[in-house]
Amino acid sequence: MNPSTTPATPPTLAAFVGLDWGDEQHLVALRAATATTWQIQALAHTPEALHGWATALRQQFGGRPVGVCVEQSRGPLVYALSAFPWLVLYPINPKTLARYREAVYPSGAKSDPGDAQLAGEYLRHHQAQMRPWLADDAPTRHLRYLVEQRERLVDQRTAFVNQLQAALKLYFPQAVDWLADLTKPTAWDFLLRWPTLAQAQKAQKQTLLNFFYAHHVRRGDQIGALHTQIAAATALHADEPIIASTVLLVQALCRQLRILASAIRAHDRHIATRYAAHPDRGIYQRLPGAGPVLEPRLLAALGSQRERFADAQDLQSLSGIAPVTVRSGQSVVVRFRWAAPVFLRQSFHEWAALTRFWSAWARAFYEEKKARGFTHHAAVRALAYKWQRILYRCWQERQPYDEARYLAALRRHGSWLAARVDQARTGHQPSEQPA
């Protein structure tokens, strides 16, 4: 997922490779450490061609390490190349390579062979500042793929629900209010059975009662009130072409949502099984507010390679939780860090927001930031920044988080935060205020 931290002494590379991945073929720029020119070649988009090329590099350079610079740290290319131990992979951010291209070619010239050579040149000149990619162990990678795939399924569900809501507003807007939560099977099954107001108005009260009882909705008075509302409702319009065509879309979306719900449940089962068997599980089980969804995501975010981050600041920067400070002359601007993996940032942000309800010091910290004028999300990011330092320490030491132990440490250091927590418990005013 993430590159490891830059080693104190980068490996001595026998050759530098820039690789530009394509759908039909891959372009490779190779330059031996002792050579003065680049060799450009095309590789067919087949596993056999990739394996043959990697094996040839091993023979050519006697098994010595060969650095490969690629514009991604995930995907089939990296997974395939990581199988060859003599290849040292250096992922590069596409934005970094684009800026390097602008510096080398101010005219804006761009070509695939040029991109491959540029990637190799960047590695050759900046290897000491780059981070070689190290794969997590198999259990961690398996868990990470599952949690990321689940998130993509949830995003697809959200997109379908938004489309469903928009379609209903074209001819049956009352259903959006009556069904309330379009992410639930009750809503989909209702629309598959009664996709229009006219059809819903034909349903007897007992039929509605039976339907909702079958979906574990037991409030007969609410169902009776809904039957009354349906009977008294007026159709938005009677334009048959719009209604008939949109009903097809609505029911197609409901069927898709059913399939997605089944896939999400399957992922949840596999995630729970993999997480329960993971050796690092104990580190995350006592994190306030994390629960069965966020605990595996946080485990996947940090991974199994303890050498991945040089320190907590490295984690904070990579995840996008740490802000960016821009200095120019007498001007100093602190701004949001846009260039960061979205899923990684979301994992820490969502968890930090939940800790307010489970951790006394987290709640006090958040409330103090809000009192100082922070927006909700800025205050949550500040809280996530603090949590990351704690979690990094737990991860490095392979120790679970202990709220009582942390509060005791805050008290020993005379922290205003501990004083605020104690004041909330006893009702006494703290003697210190935050700086």
LOKOL-107869 format. One record per residue (C-alpha): residue in three letters; x, y, z; residue number from 0. Coordinates in nm, 3 decimals, padded with zeros to 5 digits. Example, Ala and Ser with C-alpha at 12.3 -4.5 7.8 and 13.67 -1.06 7.14 Angstrom:
BEGIN
> rest;px;py;pz;nr
> ala;01.230;-00.450;00.780;0
> ser;01.367;-00.106;00.714;1
//
This chain:
BEGIN
> rest;px;py;pz;nr
> met;00.000;00.000;00.000;0
> asn;00.260;00.250;00.101;1
> pro;00.631;00.262;00.031;2
> ser;00.864;00.195;00.317;3
> thr;01.072;00.467;00.471;4
> thr;01.389;00.569;00.296;5
> pro;01.672;00.348;00.421;6
> ala;01.978;00.511;00.576;7
> thr;02.189;00.362;00.297;8
> pro;02.001;00.311;-00.031;9
> pro;02.083;-00.014;-00.210;10
> thr;02.355;00.005;-00.472;11
> leu;02.172;-00.052;-00.800;12
> ala;02.325;-00.229;-01.097;13
> ala;02.082;-00.055;-01.332;14
> phe;01.799;00.196;-01.341;15
> val;01.469;00.124;-01.510;16
> gly;01.177;00.350;-01.593;17
> leu;00.857;00.167;-01.681;18
> asp;00.549;00.318;-01.845;19
> trp;00.249;00.085;-01.808;20
> gly;00.002;00.061;-02.096;21
> asp;-00.311;-00.135;-02.177;22
> glu;-00.160;-00.304;-02.484;23
> gln;00.213;-00.283;-02.422;24
> his;00.462;-00.150;-02.166;25
> leu;00.754;00.074;-02.254;26
> val;01.081;00.023;-02.066;27
> ala;01.385;00.250;-02.043;28
> leu;01.698;00.074;-01.909;29
> arg;02.034;00.223;-01.819;30
> ala;02.310;00.029;-01.651;31
> ala;02.483;00.211;-01.364;32
> thr;02.806;00.224;-01.566;33
> ala;02.641;00.316;-01.899;34
> thr;02.589;00.659;-02.053;35
> thr;02.285;00.589;-02.271;36
> trp;01.932;00.455;-02.228;37
> gln;01.792;00.149;-02.402;38
> ile;01.422;00.166;-02.490;39
> gln;01.213;-00.143;-02.554;40
> ala;00.848;-00.244;-02.565;41
> leu;00.705;-00.534;-02.368;42
> ala;00.390;-00.716;-02.476;43
> his;00.099;-00.702;-02.232;44
> thr;00.136;-01.065;-02.127;45
> pro;00.261;-01.233;-01.808;46
> glu;00.508;-01.434;-02.017;47
> ala;00.670;-01.122;-02.160;48
> leu;00.700;-00.959;-01.818;49
> his;00.850;-01.270;-01.658;50
> gly;01.091;-01.316;-01.948;51
> trp;01.210;-00.956;-01.920;52
> ala;01.263;-00.976;-01.544;53
> thr;01.454;-01.303;-01.577;54
> ala;01.676;-01.153;-01.847;55
> leu;01.763;-00.864;-01.614;56
> arg;01.871;-01.109;-01.348;57
> gln;02.103;-01.285;-01.593;58
> gln;02.237;-00.959;-01.738;59
> phe;02.332;-00.811;-01.400;60
> gly;02.417;-01.130;-01.212;61
> gly;02.128;-01.107;-00.969;62
> arg;02.236;-00.767;-00.838;63
> pro;01.953;-00.526;-00.750;64
> val;01.791;-00.335;-01.036;65
> gly;01.584;-00.029;-00.951;66
> val;01.248;00.005;-01.127;67
> cys;01.060;00.336;-01.115;68
> val;00.686;00.310;-01.181;69
> glu;00.397;00.557;-01.161;70
> gln;00.196;00.350;-00.915;71
> ser;00.235;00.161;-00.592;72
> arg;-00.060;-00.071;-00.648;73
> gly;-00.212;-00.273;-00.927;74
> pro;-00.113;-00.572;-01.141;75
> leu;00.223;-00.433;-01.251;76
> val;00.359;-00.387;-00.898;77
> tyr;00.209;-00.715;-00.782;78
> ala;00.375;-00.896;-01.071;79
> leu;00.716;-00.728;-01.035;80
> ser;00.726;-00.777;-00.658;81
> ala;00.764;-01.152;-00.723;82
> phe;01.123;-01.093;-00.840;83
> pro;01.353;-01.022;-00.541;84
> trp;01.629;-00.867;-00.755;85
> leu;01.392;-00.586;-00.865;86
> val;01.373;-00.293;-00.621;87
> leu;01.049;-00.105;-00.691;88
> tyr;01.030;00.272;-00.650;89
> pro;00.675;00.407;-00.691;90
> ile;00.656;00.769;-00.797;91
> asn;00.357;00.998;-00.762;92
> pro;00.223;01.085;-01.111;93
> lys;00.215;01.452;-01.010;94
> thr;00.584;01.438;-00.921;95
> leu;00.673;01.291;-01.259;96
> ala;00.451;01.545;-01.436;97
> arg;00.631;01.833;-01.265;98
> tyr;00.967;01.676;-01.345;99
> arg;00.858;01.652;-01.710;100
> glu;00.764;02.022;-01.708;101
> ala;01.105;02.109;-01.569;102
> val;01.288;01.903;-01.831;103
> tyr;01.057;01.986;-02.123;104
> pro;00.915;02.337;-02.070;105
> ser;00.746;02.311;-02.411;106
> gly;00.507;02.053;-02.269;107
> ala;00.629;01.773;-02.498;108
> lys;00.511;01.430;-02.388;109
> ser;00.550;01.076;-02.518;110
> asp;00.535;00.728;-02.367;111
> pro;00.901;00.643;-02.439;112
> gly;00.991;00.981;-02.294;113
> asp;00.789;00.911;-01.981;114
> ala;00.966;00.579;-01.928;115
> gln;01.307;00.743;-01.960;116
> leu;01.203;01.034;-01.738;117
> ala;01.100;00.790;-01.465;118
> gly;01.435;00.616;-01.493;119
> glu;01.623;00.948;-01.487;120
> tyr;01.431;01.060;-01.181;121
> leu;01.529;00.741;-01.000;122
> arg;01.891;00.774;-01.108;123
> his;01.919;01.130;-00.974;124
> his;01.692;01.108;-00.669;125
> gln;01.723;00.752;-00.541;126
> ala;01.836;00.872;-00.197;127
> gln;01.511;01.067;-00.153;128
> met;01.282;00.793;-00.286;129
> arg;01.127;00.508;-00.093;130
> pro;01.157;00.149;-00.211;131
> trp;00.830;-00.038;-00.201;132
> leu;00.804;-00.327;00.044;133
> ala;00.506;-00.560;00.044;134
> asp;00.316;-00.633;00.364;135
> asp;00.285;-00.993;00.474;136
> ala;00.016;-01.206;00.312;137
> pro;-00.245;-01.182;00.594;138
> thr;-00.222;-00.802;00.596;139
> arg;-00.240;-00.772;00.218;140
> his;-00.541;-01.003;00.207;141
> leu;-00.719;-00.796;00.471;142
> arg;-00.629;-00.469;00.299;143
> tyr;-00.766;-00.583;-00.037;144
> leu;-01.090;-00.688;00.132;145
> val;-01.147;-00.358;00.318;146
> glu;-01.064;-00.151;00.010;147
> gln;-01.292;-00.361;-00.211;148
> arg;-01.570;-00.326;00.046;149
> glu;-01.531;00.050;00.041;150
> arg;-01.563;00.052;-00.338;151
> leu;-01.881;-00.154;-00.312;152
> val;-02.020;00.090;-00.055;153
> asp;-01.935;00.380;-00.289;154
> gln;-02.121;00.202;-00.571;155
> arg;-02.420;00.153;-00.340;156
> thr;-02.419;00.525;-00.260;157
> ala;-02.411;00.609;-00.632;158
> phe;-02.704;00.375;-00.703;159
> val;-02.905;00.516;-00.412;160
> asn;-02.849;00.869;-00.543;161
> gln;-02.968;00.759;-00.887;162
> leu;-03.270;00.587;-00.733;163
> gln;-03.365;00.898;-00.540;164
> ala;-03.332;01.116;-00.851;165
> ala;-03.544;00.874;-01.055;166
> leu;-03.822;00.861;-00.794;167
> lys;-03.840;01.240;-00.789;168
> leu;-03.933;01.230;-01.159;169
> tyr;-04.268;01.058;-01.099;170
> phe;-04.309;00.923;-00.740;171
> pro;-04.145;01.173;-00.499;172
> gln;-04.360;01.062;-00.204;173
> ala;-04.170;00.732;-00.194;174
> val;-03.850;00.915;-00.098;175
> asp;-04.018;01.038;00.222;176
> trp;-04.225;00.729;00.296;177
> leu;-03.937;00.483;00.259;178
> ala;-03.691;00.715;00.441;179
> asp;-03.377;00.501;00.396;180
> leu;-03.319;00.390;00.038;181
> thr;-03.015;00.189;00.143;182
> lys;-03.239;-00.072;00.313;183
> pro;-03.390;-00.387;00.155;184
> thr;-03.736;-00.275;00.274;185
> ala;-03.723;00.019;00.032;186
> trp;-03.605;-00.191;-00.262;187
> asp;-03.863;-00.463;-00.206;188
> phe;-04.140;-00.202;-00.173;189
> leu;-04.046;-00.044;-00.505;190
> leu;-04.014;-00.378;-00.679;191
> arg;-04.369;-00.462;-00.565;192
> trp;-04.530;-00.116;-00.589;193
> pro;-04.312;00.099;-00.819;194
> thr;-04.579;00.368;-00.877;195
> leu;-04.823;00.561;-00.661;196
> ala;-05.118;00.414;-00.850;197
> gln;-05.001;00.060;-00.770;198
> ala;-04.931;00.144;-00.405;199
> gln;-05.282;00.289;-00.369;200
> lys;-05.431;-00.047;-00.470;201
> ala;-05.264;-00.223;-00.177;202
> gln;-05.492;-00.311;00.115;203
> lys;-05.394;-00.205;00.467;204
> gln;-05.346;-00.568;00.572;205
> thr;-05.121;-00.625;00.269;206
> leu;-04.899;-00.338;00.379;207
> leu;-04.898;-00.469;00.736;208
> asn;-04.790;-00.813;00.616;209
> phe;-04.519;-00.661;00.397;210
> phe;-04.365;-00.450;00.672;211
> tyr;-04.401;-00.725;00.933;212
> ala;-04.206;-00.953;00.700;213
> his;-03.935;-00.685;00.693;214
> his;-03.925;-00.665;01.075;215
> val;-04.114;-00.333;01.096;216
> arg;-04.360;-00.394;01.381;217
> arg;-04.519;-00.053;01.445;218
> gly;-04.875;-00.113;01.327;219
> asp;-04.976;00.246;01.399;220
> gln;-04.700;00.380;01.173;221
> ile;-04.793;00.137;00.897;222
> gly;-05.158;00.238;00.931;223
> ala;-05.061;00.604;00.904;224
> leu;-04.857;00.526;00.594;225
> his;-05.158;00.352;00.436;226
> thr;-05.364;00.665;00.501;227
> gln;-05.097;00.888;00.345;228
> ile;-05.073;00.665;00.038;229
> ala;-05.451;00.668;-00.010;230
> ala;-05.465;01.049;00.014;231
> ala;-05.159;01.120;-00.204;232
> thr;-05.176;01.285;-00.545;233
> ala;-04.958;01.180;-00.835;234
> leu;-04.696;01.429;-00.948;235
> his;-04.815;01.386;-01.307;236
> ala;-04.971;01.128;-01.540;237
> asp;-04.712;01.136;-01.821;238
> glu;-04.706;00.765;-01.910;239
> pro;-04.380;00.769;-02.114;240
> ile;-04.188;00.918;-01.819;241
> ile;-04.351;00.689;-01.563;242
> ala;-04.318;00.365;-01.761;243
> ser;-03.956;00.422;-01.860;244
> thr;-03.846;00.542;-01.516;245
> val;-04.011;00.243;-01.346;246
> leu;-03.776;00.020;-01.545;247
> leu;-03.478;00.220;-01.418;248
> val;-03.602;00.222;-01.058;249
> gln;-03.652;-00.153;-01.050;250
> ala;-03.317;-00.217;-01.219;251
> leu;-03.146;-00.005;-00.954;252
> cys;-03.328;-00.191;-00.675;253
> arg;-03.206;-00.524;-00.813;254
> gln;-02.852;-00.390;-00.840;255
> leu;-02.871;-00.269;-00.480;256
> arg;-02.980;-00.615;-00.369;257
> ile;-02.673;-00.767;-00.537;258
> leu;-02.443;-00.506;-00.385;259
> ala;-02.588;-00.565;-00.038;260
> ser;-02.514;-00.936;-00.072;261
> ala;-02.158;-00.861;-00.186;262
> ile;-02.099;-00.622;00.104;263
> arg;-02.222;-00.881;00.353;264
> ala;-01.990;-01.140;00.199;265
> his;-01.697;-00.901;00.233;266
> asp;-01.793;-00.830;00.595;267
> arg;-01.782;-01.203;00.672;268
> his;-01.442;-01.249;00.507;269
> ile;-01.302;-00.937;00.676;270
> ala;-01.420;-01.057;01.017;271
> thr;-01.260;-01.397;00.961;272
> arg;-00.928;-01.257;00.838;273
> tyr;-00.916;-00.992;01.109;274
> ala;-00.987;-01.244;01.386;275
> ala;-00.687;-01.450;01.273;276
> his;-00.446;-01.158;01.221;277
> pro;-00.148;-01.151;01.462;278
> asp;-00.176;-00.770;01.508;279
> arg;-00.545;-00.777;01.595;280
> gly;-00.481;-00.719;01.966;281
> ile;-00.331;-00.375;01.896;282
> tyr;-00.657;-00.243;01.753;283
> gln;-00.928;-00.416;01.957;284
> arg;-00.931;-00.160;02.238;285
> leu;-00.924;00.153;02.024;286
> pro;-01.218;00.374;02.129;287
> gly;-01.494;00.389;01.869;288
> ala;-01.321;00.176;01.605;289
> gly;-01.542;-00.134;01.609;290
> pro;-01.562;-00.416;01.353;291
> val;-01.553;-00.186;01.047;292
> leu;-01.272;00.055;01.134;293
> glu;-01.043;-00.180;01.326;294
> pro;-00.951;-00.381;01.010;295
> arg;-00.919;-00.058;00.810;296
> leu;-00.674;00.090;01.061;297
> leu;-00.474;-00.234;01.066;298
> ala;-00.456;-00.226;00.687;299
> ala;-00.357;00.143;00.693;300
> leu;-00.048;00.081;00.905;301
> gly;00.033;-00.261;00.758;302
> ser;00.285;-00.512;00.889;303
> gln;00.614;-00.345;00.792;304
> arg;00.735;-00.155;01.100;305
> glu;01.008;00.006;00.887;306
> arg;00.746;00.167;00.661;307
> phe;00.734;00.496;00.851;308
> ala;01.039;00.669;00.995;309
> asp;00.822;00.822;01.268;310
> ala;00.466;00.927;01.342;311
> gln;00.512;01.243;01.133;312
> asp;00.575;01.023;00.830;313
> leu;00.239;00.852;00.883;314
> gln;00.064;01.184;00.942;315
> ser;00.200;01.330;00.619;316
> leu;00.138;01.028;00.401;317
> ser;-00.222;00.994;00.521;318
> gly;-00.294;01.361;00.455;319
> ile;-00.387;01.432;00.817;320
> ala;-00.086;01.661;00.870;321
> pro;-00.130;02.004;00.708;322
> val;00.116;02.156;00.462;323
> thr;00.316;02.464;00.563;324
> val;00.410;02.694;00.275;325
> arg;00.674;02.960;00.346;326
> ser;00.760;03.239;00.104;327
> gly;00.956;03.539;00.229;328
> gln;00.772;03.672;00.533;329
> ser;00.456;03.479;00.448;330
> val;00.368;03.149;00.621;331
> val;00.051;02.967;00.515;332
> val;-00.076;02.641;00.665;333
> arg;-00.318;02.462;00.432;334
> phe;-00.496;02.133;00.378;335
> arg;-00.282;01.851;00.234;336
> trp;-00.461;01.759;-00.089;337
> ala;-00.212;01.503;-00.223;338
> ala;-00.291;01.199;-00.009;339
> pro;-00.463;00.862;-00.051;340
> val;-00.835;00.932;00.001;341
> phe;-00.923;00.598;00.162;342
> leu;-00.628;00.623;00.401;343
> arg;-00.725;00.976;00.506;344
> gln;-01.091;00.879;00.545;345
> ser;-01.005;00.585;00.770;346
> phe;-00.828;00.804;01.025;347
> his;-01.075;01.091;00.991;348
> glu;-01.381;00.873;01.046;349
> trp;-01.224;00.696;01.340;350
> ala;-01.114;01.021;01.508;351
> ala;-01.466;01.162;01.475;352
> leu;-01.609;00.854;01.651;353
> thr;-01.358;00.864;01.938;354
> arg;-01.529;01.179;02.070;355
> phe;-01.810;00.957;02.198;356
> trp;-01.586;00.692;02.356;357
> ser;-01.282;00.876;02.492;358
> ala;-01.303;01.152;02.754;359
> trp;-00.981;01.324;02.648;360
> ala;-01.072;01.303;02.277;361
> arg;-01.405;01.473;02.349;362
> ala;-01.235;01.744;02.556;363
> phe;-00.973;01.799;02.283;364
> tyr;-01.236;01.831;02.011;365
> glu;-01.452;02.068;02.215;366
> glu;-01.152;02.290;02.291;367
> lys;-01.070;02.315;01.917;368
> lys;-01.431;02.401;01.837;369
> ala;-01.429;02.668;02.109;370
> arg;-01.125;02.822;01.941;371
> gly;-01.314;02.856;01.612;372
> phe;-01.212;02.539;01.428;373
> thr;-01.465;02.394;01.187;374
> his;-01.589;02.042;01.262;375
> his;-01.361;01.877;01.006;376
> ala;-01.058;02.085;01.103;377
> ala;-01.111;01.990;01.468;378
> val;-01.146;01.622;01.373;379
> arg;-00.825;01.637;01.168;380
> ala;-00.643;01.790;01.465;381
> leu;-00.776;01.507;01.681;382
> ala;-00.676;01.247;01.420;383
> tyr;-00.326;01.398;01.415;384
> lys;-00.300;01.336;01.790;385
> trp;-00.447;00.988;01.766;386
> gln;-00.198;00.891;01.495;387
> arg;00.094;00.959;01.726;388
> ile;-00.062;00.734;01.989;389
> leu;-00.150;00.459;01.743;390
> tyr;00.196;00.471;01.586;391
> arg;00.352;00.409;01.926;392
> cys;00.114;00.120;01.999;393
> trp;00.190;-00.027;01.656;394
> gln;00.565;-00.002;01.697;395
> glu;00.554;-00.157;02.046;396
> arg;00.282;-00.409;01.953;397
> gln;00.081;-00.299;02.255;398
> pro;-00.294;-00.226;02.275;399
> tyr;-00.415;00.122;02.359;400
> asp;-00.496;00.183;02.727;401
> glu;-00.707;00.492;02.798;402
> ala;-00.632;00.493;03.172;403
> arg;-00.259;00.465;03.108;404
> tyr;-00.267;00.751;02.860;405
> leu;-00.461;00.978;03.094;406
> ala;-00.216;00.897;03.373;407
> ala;00.071;01.000;03.145;408
> leu;-00.107;01.327;03.065;409
> arg;-00.145;01.398;03.436;410
> arg;00.222;01.327;03.504;411
> his;00.315;01.586;03.242;412
> gly;00.070;01.842;03.377;413
> ser;-00.132;01.847;03.057;414
> trp;-00.424;02.088;03.030;415
> leu;-00.610;01.806;02.859;416
> ala;-00.596;01.581;03.168;417
> ala;-00.706;01.876;03.378;418
> arg;-01.001;01.933;03.144;419
> val;-01.104;01.568;03.168;420
> asp;-01.079;01.574;03.550;421
> gln;-01.277;01.897;03.563;422
> ala;-01.555;01.741;03.355;423
> arg;-01.569;01.449;03.598;424
> thr;-01.556;01.649;03.923;425
> gly;-01.704;01.982;03.820;426
> his;-01.393;02.179;03.927;427
> gln;-01.243;02.441;03.699;428
> pro;-00.902;02.337;03.557;429
> ser;-00.610;02.552;03.666;430
> glu;-00.446;02.546;03.324;431
> gln;-00.576;02.645;02.982;432
> pro;-00.442;02.525;02.649;433
> ala;-00.187;02.741;02.476;434
//
